């Protein structure tokens, strides 16, 4: 069985001041690339914690991630909650 294992994506809806690029756009492009790769090779994706950088993720960021992940075709996306995904860690 071939799988993709991801860890600590820390998807955020804001761009830190220290970043020279657009972090939020880069994160979404990488997630789309992963989903496309998984679809091409029919791979399951396992995300092992910290999908988001905070449990207070904005609705637009959550919706955008959801719209990317729902394009997974013949495979599954599994994840484990990380300390950044839950309140009070």
N, C-alpha and C positions, 0 to 999 in steps of 0.2 A: 504494500500500500504506500503510495506517495502522498505526502502532505506538505503543506506550508505551515511553518511555525513562526508566529510573530510575537513580539513582546514589547510592552511599554511604548505604545504609539503616542500616548499623551497628546491626543488631538485637542487643539485649542482654537477658540474663535478669535483670539487677539494675537497681534504680532508684537513680539518683544522689541524694545527699542534697540537692543544690541544686534538684531538680525538685519542684514543688508538686503536680503531677498524678502519676498512675501511668504512668510512661513505658512500661513493658512492655505494659500493656494498650492504650495509645494506639498503639504500634507495630503490634500485631496487628490492631487495628481498621482502621488505615490500609491494611495489607496486604490484608485482606479486601475493603476498598472498591476497591482497585486490581484485584483478581481479579474482583470482580463487574462492574466497569466493562469490563474486557477481555472477559469472557464476553458481556456485553450487546451489545457492538459487534464481537465476534470479532476482537480485536486481539492481536497477539503482544506479549510483554513482553520488553524487553531491559534487564537489570540490569548496569550497567557498573562493577562493582567494589564490594567491601566490603559483602557481604550481611550479614555478622555483624561485631560489634565486636571479636571476638577469635577466633583459631582454637580456643580452649578453650571453645566454647559448650556449655552444659549439654544433656544429652539431652532434657529436657522442653521446652526452648526450640527445639531443632532439630526435635523431633517436631511441635511446634505449627506451626512454619513449614512443614514438609513437608505437614501436613494441610491447611493453607490453600492451598498451591501445587498440590496434587494435585486440587483442585477446578476447575482450569483446564480448560475443556471443549473447544472447537474450535480452540484456538490453542496456542502454545508459549511457554515461559519459557526464555530464553537468558541466561546470565550469564558474566561474565569475572571470574576471581579478582582480588581486590584485595589490597593489602598487609596488611590486617587479617584476611583470610581464610586466609592461609598463615603457617606458622611462619617465623621469621627474616626476615620482610618481603622 
